[in-house]
Amino acid sequence: MNALKYANLSLLLLYPVAWFAPLMRAGLLPLFGMSEISVISGLQALWQSDVALALLVTLFALFAPYLKTIGLALVHFRIARRRLLPALEVLGRLAMADVFLIALYIVIAKGMGLGRVETAWGLYLFTACIVASLVIGYLTERRARLPRAEQ
């Protein structure tokens, strides 16, 4: 259980890194330089153009994964009850939806052929954080179902 605790706590540091890391590089034409886009820079642009979508992406990309990580830490340190685990699973699924949205945007942008889009290391880090959180949540829930003597 200690490994799960520390892996989960490491996500509290890795998520902010992933939010500021470049998700992709995009350019209008091959002649011009590529602009790096991160979760934070994307959110800043969204707040200026579409507030409703910005709220939704903020929920998926920032609040859902971070709240899930904090919730799992509370369960790991026995501050919160295990009954919280199903709600945390829902938060994890919301966070995964954001990864799918980003992937969809990349596919659409590449399909239009107007510019160039390249994935960057931040997309892989963000995806790894979300998947790690899902795995940690699954293993925590699995261990919660075991009798105390087997843990």
Disulfide bonds with the S-S distance in Angstrom:
none
